Amino acid sequence: MKTLSYRHTGVFDRFRLGAAYYPEHWSEKERQSDPERMREAGIDLVRLGEFAWDMLEPEDGVFDFDFFDQEIERLFHAGIEVIFCTPTAAPPRWMTRKHPEFLRRSGNGVFMQHGSRQHVCTTNPEFREYSKRITRQIAEHYKKHPAIIAFQTDNELHCHFTYCYCSSCQEEFQNYLREKYTSIDRLNKAWGTAFWAQSYHDFSDIELPREQAPAWPNPAAMLDMRRFHAAMATRFQHEQVEILRAANPGWIIFHNGLMAVVDYRSDFSRDLDLIGFDCYPGFVSDASRRPVRHAFTLDRARAIDGNFIIPEHQTSFGGQNGYVLATPEPGELRQLTFRSIAHGADSLIYFRWRSCRFGSEEYWGGILDHDNIPRRRFYEVSGISRELKALAPYLQRSEVRTEIGIAAADADADAVHAIYPMGFPSPDVVAEELHRAFLLRHYPVGLVHPEDDLSPLKLYILPHWELLRQEAVDNLADFVKNGGTLVIGARSGTRTADNQIISEPRPGILTHLAGATVEEYGKLIPDDPHSEHALMLSGQSVRADHFYEVLKLGTATAVACWNSRFLAGAPAIAVNQFGQGKVFYVGTYLTGALLETLVPLLADAAKLAPILPGLPDGLEVIERYSERGRLFFGLNNTDSSLKADMLPGCTLAGPADGLLPPYGVRVTVLPGNEN
């Protein structure tokens, strides 16, 4: 079975720059000139068909590929390759009229309706047969076409709708639990149904849990429901993947996202050749935070299974009825593109080729505007494509340098927080703040699952993961024994696999690593003077946020003590020698003012060094490397010009003297010794 790893270096034989293309939205006259203009812009790949089921199967069992046959031939003759998509995110009206039972149902009993997308439930067995039939028809029809190099499964599963309460989901949930627990007694124990008289006598008694109906649902039941919906997404996709691989084993297969309540580090991604990440940096309206947020989301995508494709990359002004994204300024699209590549994109598809004049995405801007006249974005994309030709040979099979790993990409860790947040920041939010702290200091930081290969890392941080598997703990122990430095955040290891609170002293299965246990804990309330606590760290009094823990030291020694009110003198941070490495246990949240003092301490303990010496503030530097050479990406994230002449090697993109304007990018290479 395929092993998932952030170190995977991709499957493409070369870098491709593409555009999402919807020829069904345009007249023959407009379509005719598209391939030539795409080549002018440097576009050599398009993505087709994800919402065209009504054209491919206009009537039940009647299939028509003529339109797409003509368009694919037109593209192929212009030298443009094609990614085709299974169109199952938008079933046609004839189907929902014939099968209203296919429609999804919300928690308050409202059925979805035709006229949008993702309105049909993918657990329904009869709908899955329709899904397999259209997938098989497309695969068989195009299995020998030389233009089609890859397939995308469905489109953004769980984008708009996650929890479904239709009769199919109800039945399948009971089947899922029956298979998992085998006896109702095991389920009652795992769920703790003695609370609030929830005990069940048969699996048929169990309903899908609803939030606030009328009070909070059982946390263990909610975790199983999230796992169930993730498993159903995996099953639905797997049925399509099997058909596609049987038709043409040479096709590259991926899915696009990344969305909630899909377990990407599972069979969902093991079925695929690579991850697809839909990238819209403009969702961050604060321009000063957009670069670091963009970097974080890219690294989070890479944490699942290494280098990835971007099937949708923001190009312009964009939005729907209720919101509009920030519009990239001149030069910003180029910077966004190069940042996406620096952090692991092996091919990139702009959304979209041309802005649509109708439908719910009329204002998702494309490379071309509604009037089809080339303007700034068209010429920026043309320039980007020319620059990428010089980089392309060095991108192939290259890895992003990572020496600091922050735990991420675990569906259960995300779920247990979402189910029972209590006002605390999520592990993902804390991971982003940690990532930002190291990125701005120019360290080679990334996001890494704790069960992944930790051998290249010097420092690993576990930001408040309440639930961990034993496999992760064993892997962390080996990492520290071999000389690594591990940081464990407060509240880690406090839940069982069934989402119950552990019975042993905290941090539970992490205690042997921490060398300490938790004697007392409590929440820190903002703006409450009785709840403002600080600790002494490196000779400074530092404010703590969100939570406090009083530590009882075993083999560990205190690094910091609380210095306020009733906590004064109690251990707050401890360090434990474990094998050749060290474990820091931090009895508060890894956020806020604490990071200003803690990050330098951890960098010193782990013997970290910046990617390059002498880098100015505001210059983001990322390294990708392979046997062919070392690529250095320098991106100016400030509103002033910055020098980037310290980037070594030959200049492949940007100014040779390294003086970067705002949004400026410079890419250099130190060639390797590949034979």
VOGU-3710 file (C-alpha; in Angstrom, 3 decimals, decimal comma):
1> mktlsyrhtg> 0,000/0,000/0,000  1,210/3,498/-0,818  2,916/5,331/2,066  1,977/8,991/2,418  4,817/11,419/3,092  5,581/15,122/2,893  8,859/14,081/1,220  7,279/12,689/-1,950  8,673/14,631/-4,886  5,818/14,334/-7,353
11> vfdrfrlgaa> 4,830/12,331/-10,406  4,870/14,795/-13,298  7,580/14,478/-15,925  7,710/18,279/-16,229  6,118/21,394/-14,795  2,877/22,428/-16,516  1,098/25,783/-16,401  -2,605/25,533/-17,100  -6,049/27,082/-16,938  -9,462/25,786/-15,894
21> yypehwseke> -11,453/25,822/-19,117  -15,217/25,679/-19,630  -15,817/25,623/-23,398  -19,491/24,819/-22,777  -19,888/28,427/-21,541  -18,767/30,036/-24,800  -19,782/30,432/-28,413  -18,087/28,620/-31,267  -16,469/31,861/-32,395  -14,937/32,502/-28,969
31> rqsdpermre> -13,823/28,900/-28,525  -12,139/28,786/-31,915  -9,425/31,258/-30,984  -8,898/29,994/-27,426  -6,151/27,404/-28,055  -4,004/29,853/-30,006  -4,357/32,517/-27,338  -3,611/29,987/-24,624  -0,342/29,150/-26,329  0,409/32,861/-26,552
41> agidlvrlge> -0,052/33,085/-22,778  2,132/30,009/-22,202  -0,754/27,747/-21,168  0,002/24,109/-22,047  -2,650/22,321/-19,950  -6,397/22,720/-19,381  -8,852/21,127/-16,972  -12,251/20,189/-18,443  -15,633/18,723/-17,694  -16,161/18,787/-13,921
51> fawdmleped> -19,635/20,326/-14,193  -20,759/19,016/-17,587  -22,684/15,844/-16,709  -25,831/17,253/-18,349  -23,949/17,530/-21,674  -22,179/14,171/-21,406  -25,399/12,345/-20,485  -28,304/14,569/-21,569  -30,809/11,777/-20,892  -30,680/8,733/-18,655
61> gvfdfdffdq> -28,410/6,231/-20,411  -27,845/8,450/-23,482  -24,227/9,587/-23,810  -22,874/12,312/-26,078  -19,170/13,165/-26,282  -19,225/15,064/-29,575  -18,823/18,524/-28,064  -15,841/17,622/-25,888  -14,324/15,472/-28,637  -14,152/18,530/-30,871
71> eierlfhagi> -12,774/20,774/-28,150  -10,119/18,276/-27,071  -8,999/17,820/-30,688  -8,744/21,572/-31,106  -6,621/21,829/-27,969  -4,502/18,818/-28,890  -3,619/20,244/-32,281  -2,434/23,406/-30,528  -0,141/21,332/-28,287  -2,293/21,679/-25,165
81> evifctptaa> -2,779/18,695/-22,861  -6,011/17,924/-20,991  -7,084/16,929/-17,508  -10,620/15,562/-17,637  -12,836/15,413/-14,544  -15,536/13,048/-13,413  -18,610/15,338/-13,400  -20,311/13,890/-10,339  -20,388/17,099/-8,258  -23,306/18,376/-10,380
91> pprwmtrkhp> -25,800/15,632/-11,285  -28,286/16,604/-14,038  -31,922/17,547/-13,567  -33,314/14,425/-15,184  -31,695/12,433/-12,372  -32,997/14,460/-9,453  -36,479/14,545/-11,001  -36,428/10,773/-11,328  -34,733/10,191/-7,957  -35,615/12,884/-5,409
101> eflrrsgngv> -34,408/10,466/-2,726  -30,846/11,192/-3,923  -30,991/14,733/-2,531  -28,980/15,574/0,559  -30,758/16,511/3,764  -29,598/19,010/6,367  -29,641/18,453/10,117  -32,881/20,425/10,461  -34,622/18,284/7,855  -34,356/20,532/4,788
111> fmqhgsrqhv> -33,723/18,718/1,505  -31,279/20,224/-0,968  -32,550/21,016/-4,451  -31,413/21,173/-8,034  -29,981/24,483/-9,215  -26,661/24,505/-7,392  -24,029/21,767/-6,963  -23,225/18,951/-4,515  -26,958/18,547/-3,986  -26,939/14,731/-4,212
121> cttnpefrey> -25,759/12,359/-1,469  -22,743/10,263/-2,392  -23,668/7,510/0,094  -26,824/6,597/-1,819  -26,116/3,195/-3,407  -28,156/3,861/-6,543  -26,544/7,251/-7,108  -23,148/5,577/-6,766  -24,152/3,296/-9,622  -24,902/6,358/-11,759
131> skritrqiae> -21,529/7,783/-10,726  -19,724/4,618/-11,751  -21,615/4,466/-15,044  -20,708/7,999/-16,175  -17,117/7,503/-14,996  -16,867/4,253/-16,964  -18,344/5,825/-20,096  -15,871/8,734/-19,992  -12,907/6,482/-19,197  -13,660/4,026/-21,983
141> hykkhpaiia> -14,308/6,792/-24,489  -11,042/8,640/-23,803  -8,734/5,847/-22,650  -6,564/6,034/-25,783  -6,678/9,758/-26,433  -3,123/11,131/-26,347  -4,217/14,587/-25,158  -5,596/13,378/-21,836  -2,825/12,921/-19,287  -4,756/12,996/-16,007
151> fqtdnelhch> -8,148/12,790/-14,317  -9,622/14,714/-11,424  -12,177/12,859/-9,300  -15,384/14,812/-8,656  -14,831/18,392/-7,427  -14,045/19,632/-3,909  -15,842/16,930/-1,955  -17,477/18,419/1,176  -16,978/21,974/-0,068  -20,512/23,165/0,677
161> ftycycsscq> -22,073/20,344/2,633  -20,586/17,784/4,995  -23,077/16,202/7,379  -26,003/14,652/5,516  -29,071/13,248/7,287  -30,846/11,516/4,416  -32,172/7,973/4,802  -29,142/6,521/2,980  -26,733/8,199/5,413  -28,790/7,009/8,377
171> eefqnylrek> -28,694/3,405/7,160  -25,038/3,528/6,132  -24,044/5,074/9,487  -25,634/2,172/11,337  -23,846/-0,279/9,018  -20,560/1,556/9,613  -20,971/1,291/13,395  -22,083/-2,333/13,206  -18,941/-3,240/11,261  -16,661/-1,186/13,516
181> ytsidrlnka> -17,924/-2,329/16,923  -19,510/-5,729/16,078  -21,547/-5,595/19,310  -23,764/-2,893/20,770  -22,097/-3,340/24,167  -18,752/-2,297/22,685  -20,336/0,799/21,184  -22,019/1,725/24,464  -18,690/1,490/26,265  -16,797/3,426/23,581
191> wgtafwaqsy> -19,395/6,194/23,496  -19,961/6,369/27,246  -23,701/6,084/26,765  -24,284/5,807/30,523  -24,256/9,619/30,390  -27,728/11,189/29,913  -29,401/7,774/29,521  -28,064/7,268/26,016  -27,644/3,473/26,144  -28,604/1,601/22,975
201> hdfsdielpr> -29,979/-1,934/22,664  -29,471/-2,328/18,915  -27,574/-0,544/16,146  -30,917/0,243/14,510  -31,669/2,501/17,504  -28,856/4,890/16,614  -29,539/8,145/14,830  -27,005/10,455/13,222  -26,083/12,951/15,959  -27,180/16,554/15,482
211> eqapawpnpa> -25,720/19,593/17,158  -28,012/21,454/19,568  -30,964/19,125/19,112  -31,724/20,172/21,794  -28,362/20,128/23,644  -24,768/19,217/22,836  -24,383/15,731/21,318  -22,126/12,963/22,601  -18,494/13,805/21,625  -17,671/10,168/20,870
221> amldmrrfha> -20,724/9,852/18,608  -19,770/13,060/16,812  -16,242/11,753/16,179  -17,632/8,565/14,709  -19,987/10,586/12,514  -17,052/12,625/11,171  -15,098/9,422/10,580  -18,145/7,945/8,851  -18,558/10,868/6,442  -14,816/10,792/5,695
231> amatrfqheq> -15,040/7,052/4,991  -18,005/7,589/2,662  -16,053/10,214/0,689  -13,160/7,745/0,412  -15,449/4,941/-0,768  -17,178/7,167/-3,315  -13,872/8,302/-4,790  -12,367/4,789/-4,737  -15,136/3,481/-6,980  -14,210/6,091/-9,587
241> veilraanpg> -10,467/5,536/-9,229  -10,818/1,793/-9,835  -12,640/2,453/-13,106  -10,143/5,071/-14,295  -7,090/2,930/-13,505  -8,593/-0,083/-15,263  -9,180/1,992/-18,399  -5,721/3,586/-18,529  -3,103/2,819/-15,841  -0,969/5,648/-17,194
251> wiifhnglma> -3,354/8,425/-16,207  -2,348/10,597/-13,263  -5,293/10,753/-10,850  -5,922/13,377/-8,164  -8,722/15,149/-6,339  -8,977/18,869/-5,651  -9,660/20,537/-2,297  -8,750/20,667/0,587  -12,019/20,593/2,537  -13,251/19,720/6,012
261> vvdyrsdfsr> -14,219/16,232/7,177  -12,214/14,404/4,540  -9,411/12,255/5,938  -6,729/13,051/3,387  -4,004/11,059/5,166  -5,902/7,823/4,643  -6,919/5,569/1,781  -8,482/8,673/0,253  -5,017/9,888/-0,800  -3,388/6,465/-1,039
271> dldligfdcy> -5,757/5,893/-3,955  -4,357/8,967/-5,720  -1,093/9,801/-7,440  -0,846/13,207/-5,781  -2,776/15,802/-3,827  -4,656/18,643/-5,493  -4,915/21,898/-3,527  -7,251/24,695/-4,654  -5,383/27,865/-3,755  -7,151/31,201/-3,186
281> pgfvsdasrr> -4,862/33,522/-1,166  -7,336/36,402/-1,553  -9,527/34,880/1,153  -7,108/36,695/3,503  -8,176/40,329/3,214  -5,250/41,658/5,295  -2,475/42,108/2,723  0,205/42,113/5,432  -0,800/38,589/6,554  -1,587/37,165/3,123
291> pvrhaftldr> 1,967/35,964/2,281  2,494/33,984/5,499  -1,029/32,564/5,402  -0,504/31,534/1,781  2,792/29,837/2,728  1,108/27,998/5,592  -1,732/26,625/3,465  0,741/25,399/0,859  2,846/23,640/3,492  -0,310/22,120/4,967
301> araidgnfii> -1,149/20,653/1,555  2,391/19,264/1,250  2,079/17,682/4,719  -0,423/15,184/3,319  1,654/13,555/0,594  4,458/15,771/-0,609  4,539/17,857/-3,778  1,118/18,602/-5,203  -0,808/20,065/-8,110  -2,868/23,251/-7,835
311> pehqtsfggq> -5,973/22,561/-9,975  -7,382/26,015/-9,152  -5,184/29,028/-8,441  -6,646/32,469/-7,877  -5,975/34,778/-10,783  -8,035/37,883/-10,202  -10,939/39,540/-8,465  -13,184/36,714/-7,367  -16,201/35,830/-5,306  -19,809/34,774/-5,159
321> ngyvlatpep> -23,051/36,334/-3,978  -21,995/36,924/-0,379  -18,280/37,717/-0,633  -15,470/38,927/-2,862  -11,797/38,061/-2,508  -8,993/40,578/-2,443  -7,751/41,378/-5,959  -4,055/40,740/-6,721  -2,210/43,984/-7,441  0,252/44,331/-10,348
331> gelrqltfrs> 3,045/41,842/-9,760  1,207/40,028/-6,960  -0,073/37,204/-9,163  3,522/36,495/-10,159  4,578/36,412/-6,515  1,653/34,170/-5,552  2,550/31,799/-8,373  6,205/31,563/-7,423  5,372/31,112/-3,730  3,042/28,249/-4,643
341> iahgadsliy> 5,853/26,624/-6,594  8,469/27,299/-3,909  6,366/25,469/-1,321  5,767/22,360/-3,412  3,474/22,869/-6,426  4,651/20,659/-9,300  2,058/21,996/-11,753  -0,378/24,897/-11,487  -3,722/25,658/-13,138  -5,133/29,158/-13,010
351> frwrscrfgs> -8,819/29,596/-12,290  -10,040/30,343/-14,837  -9,271/30,973/-18,520  -12,059/33,524/-18,950  -14,540/35,095/-16,525  -18,017/33,612/-16,977  -20,940/35,880/-17,886  -23,623/33,836/-16,099  -24,241/31,557/-13,139  -23,245/31,688/-9,480
361> eeywggildh> -19,592/32,439/-10,280  -20,041/35,396/-12,625  -17,395/37,289/-10,687  -14,735/34,645/-10,366  -12,245/36,518/-12,505  -10,078/34,680/-15,006  -6,969/35,334/-17,047  -9,298/37,080/-19,501  -12,157/39,370/-18,522  -15,818/38,936/-19,505
371> dniprrrfye> -15,231/40,898/-22,708  -12,457/38,519/-23,821  -9,878/41,304/-24,259  -6,306/40,529/-23,080  -5,186/42,881/-20,314  -2,729/42,960/-17,407  -3,378/39,426/-16,112  -2,987/37,893/-19,560  0,391/39,533/-20,025  1,500/38,727/-16,467
381> vsgisrelka> 0,704/35,051/-17,062  2,631/35,194/-20,353  5,672/36,552/-18,519  5,398/33,981/-15,753  5,282/31,137/-18,273  8,465/32,362/-19,945  10,297/32,518/-16,609  9,120/29,046/-15,622  10,850/27,497/-18,611  14,216/28,190/-16,990
391> lapylqrsev> 13,125/26,785/-13,626  11,352/23,686/-14,885  14,350/21,322/-15,146  15,289/21,977/-11,520  11,758/21,567/-10,180  11,347/17,992/-11,326  11,682/15,478/-8,458  12,769/18,222/-6,062  12,011/18,426/-2,342  11,300/21,455/-0,182
401> rteigiaaad> 13,988/21,777/2,490  12,412/21,196/5,912  14,257/21,019/9,244  11,430/22,156/11,546  8,235/20,129/11,507  4,951/21,304/13,001  2,285/18,641/13,469  -0,606/18,892/11,005  -2,830/17,009/8,550  -4,612/14,662/10,939
411> adadavhaiy> -8,378/14,293/10,636  -8,872/13,056/14,215  -6,771/15,813/15,776  -8,820/18,391/13,898  -12,080/16,631/14,702  -11,778/16,333/18,471  -11,107/20,058/18,735  -13,964/20,989/16,393  -16,340/18,784/18,386  -15,335/20,170/21,818
421> pmgfpspdvv> -13,470/23,497/21,348  -14,318/25,274/24,647  -13,121/28,561/23,174  -9,510/27,405/22,660  -7,682/27,943/19,361  -7,527/24,841/17,203  -4,294/22,913/16,652  -4,365/24,256/13,092  -4,592/27,886/14,274  -1,688/27,356/16,677
431> aeelhrafll> 0,303/25,566/13,982  -0,146/28,590/11,739  1,157/30,952/14,420  4,176/28,710/15,026  4,803/28,390/11,297  4,700/32,171/10,946  7,165/32,651/13,824  9,781/30,391/12,227  9,101/31,465/8,635  9,617/35,146/9,444
441> rhypvglvhp> 12,946/34,230/11,048  13,992/32,471/7,820  14,146/28,942/9,221  13,315/25,955/6,953  9,939/25,182/8,499  7,155/22,936/7,252  4,138/20,937/8,390  4,661/17,238/9,034  2,379/14,508/10,344  3,840/12,814/13,466
451> eddlsplkly> 3,688/9,381/11,829  5,730/10,594/8,835  9,498/10,447/8,230  11,024/12,726/10,870  14,661/11,867/10,105  15,535/15,118/8,216  14,146/17,251/11,053  15,990/18,872/13,941  12,935/20,259/15,746  9,380/18,917/15,904
461> ilphwellrq> 6,425/20,661/17,558  3,153/19,077/18,661  0,679/21,957/19,137  -1,996/20,759/21,567  -3,050/17,516/19,935  -5,536/15,986/22,341  -5,702/12,686/20,461  -2,668/10,765/19,201  -2,231/7,223/18,010  0,423/5,021/19,583
471> eavdnladfv> 2,183/4,850/16,200  2,746/8,601/16,349  4,095/8,456/19,900  6,514/5,649/19,006  7,726/7,637/15,988  8,251/10,744/18,119  10,174/8,694/20,682  12,523/7,366/17,974  13,013/10,908/16,661  14,081/12,177/20,083
481> knggtlviga> 16,220/9,122/20,899  18,187/9,815/17,717  18,941/13,398/18,723  15,849/15,374/17,752  14,228/18,105/19,826  10,514/17,669/20,522  8,116/20,323/21,861  4,786/19,214/23,342  2,052/21,811/23,856  -0,401/21,834/26,764
491> rsgtrtadnq> -3,445/19,523/26,688  -1,717/17,088/24,323  -2,483/13,382/24,735  -5,580/13,945/26,873  -8,170/11,989/24,856  -8,624/8,335/23,960  -9,225/7,026/20,452  -12,957/7,051/21,301  -12,841/10,770/22,190  -13,140/10,226/25,918
501> iiseprpgil> -10,882/11,869/28,517  -7,963/9,668/29,597  -7,994/8,090/33,060  -4,254/8,423/33,764  -2,359/11,627/34,686  -1,770/14,034/31,821  -0,147/13,980/29,290  -1,057/10,286/29,192  0,829/8,343/26,538  3,303/11,234/26,239
511> thlagatvee> 4,332/11,168/29,911  7,472/9,071/29,375  8,639/11,593/26,792  7,746/14,668/28,828  9,266/13,415/32,066  6,543/15,300/33,917  2,837/15,169/34,672  0,175/17,827/35,102  -0,903/18,568/38,677  -3,450/21,285/37,930
521> ygklipddph> -4,848/23,135/34,949  -7,253/25,919/34,096  -8,373/28,369/31,464  -6,950/31,890/31,242  -9,792/34,341/30,630  -8,937/37,458/28,578  -9,442/40,805/30,370  -9,941/39,099/33,742  -7,208/40,370/36,125  -7,590/37,234/38,260
531> sehalmlsgq> -6,889/35,139/35,182  -3,823/36,935/33,840  -0,789/34,778/34,395  2,832/35,077/33,374  5,895/32,880/33,563  9,612/33,571/33,872  11,472/32,355/30,794  15,047/33,254/29,859  15,055/35,948/32,523  11,893/37,604/31,227
541> svradhfyev> 8,339/37,721/32,504  6,163/36,493/29,629  2,368/36,579/29,454  0,634/33,245/28,864  -2,503/32,806/26,789  -5,583/30,565/26,957  -4,490/27,903/29,471  -2,203/27,129/32,366  -0,807/23,852/33,660  1,160/23,238/36,855
551> lklgtatava> 3,748/20,543/36,229  4,972/17,837/38,567  8,519/17,032/37,560  9,738/13,472/37,188  12,927/13,094/35,154  12,448/16,539/33,633  13,830/19,826/34,961  12,089/23,196/35,004  12,890/25,675/32,236  10,281/28,231/33,294
561> cwnsrflaga> 8,081/28,783/36,345  4,861/30,662/36,831  5,388/34,012/38,563  1,887/35,291/39,214  -0,726/34,937/41,965  -1,321/31,442/43,320  0,782/29,835/40,563  3,999/31,627/41,583  6,983/29,276/41,667  5,209/26,287/40,083
571> paiavnqfgq> 6,895/24,698/37,021  5,379/25,858/33,714  7,843/24,547/31,112  10,074/21,511/31,563  12,814/19,841/29,530  13,552/16,130/29,628  16,647/14,387/28,282  15,447/11,364/26,309  18,076/9,297/24,531  20,279/11,671/22,563
581> gkvfyvgtyl> 17,567/14,320/22,279  15,386/16,600/24,368  11,681/17,002/25,010  10,226/20,363/26,034  6,805/20,236/27,640  5,090/23,641/27,604  2,261/24,007/30,123  0,427/26,710/28,189  -0,492/27,545/24,602  2,234/28,025/22,004
591> tgalletlvp> 0,929/31,425/20,961  1,283/35,145/21,473  4,055/36,799/23,442  5,487/33,463/24,545  6,809/32,737/21,041  9,052/35,818/21,028  11,105/34,280/23,830  10,501/30,590/23,198  11,443/30,429/19,503  15,072/31,597/20,031
601> lladaaklap> 15,411/29,164/22,948  14,188/26,263/20,807  16,340/27,306/17,849  19,394/27,231/20,101  18,446/23,887/21,659  17,923/22,268/18,243  20,985/23,959/16,700  18,919/25,559/13,956  20,283/27,985/11,373  18,429/30,192/8,872
611> ilpglpdgle> 18,248/28,978/5,288  20,833/31,630/4,368  22,760/34,136/6,500  22,094/37,860/6,337  18,479/37,738/5,117  16,536/40,978/5,664  13,174/41,110/7,429  10,286/40,726/5,013  12,193/38,572/2,522  10,684/35,094/2,387
621> vierysergr> 13,266/32,519/1,292  12,420/28,911/0,454  14,747/26,209/-0,854  13,822/23,312/-3,136  16,560/20,802/-3,876  17,283/17,702/-5,926  20,285/16,047/-7,534  20,034/18,659/-10,286  20,631/21,548/-7,925  19,400/23,825/-5,177
631> lffglnntds> 16,717/26,382/-6,034  16,402/29,464/-3,821  13,180/31,481/-4,027  13,324/35,009/-2,637  9,989/36,853/-2,301  9,615/40,437/-1,123  6,648/40,581/1,257  7,053/44,274/2,117  5,927/47,550/0,563  9,544/48,666/0,016
641> slkadmlpgc> 12,378/47,440/-2,170  14,606/44,765/-0,637  18,017/43,431/-1,513  18,120/39,719/-2,310  21,669/39,536/-3,635  22,583/37,019/-0,919  20,713/34,295/-2,817  23,529/32,144/-4,238  23,991/30,781/-7,749  22,727/31,745/-11,184
651> tlagpadgll> 19,593/33,863/-11,563  16,724/32,023/-13,276  13,962/34,561/-12,616  13,916/38,140/-11,433  16,650/40,786/-11,377  20,246/39,628/-11,488  21,320/42,292/-8,969  18,718/41,054/-6,486  16,980/44,382/-5,827  13,338/43,395/-5,473
661> ppygvrvtvl> 10,426/45,835/-5,648  7,237/45,140/-3,637  5,885/41,726/-4,763  9,279/41,118/-6,363  10,633/37,597/-6,843  14,114/36,313/-7,514  14,961/32,654/-8,112  18,538/31,386/-8,247  20,079/27,947/-8,634  23,225/26,207/-7,492
671> pgnen> 23,519/23,369/-10,034  24,079/19,880/-8,669  26,186/16,981/-9,896  23,520/14,856/-11,567  24,974/12,693/-14,310
//
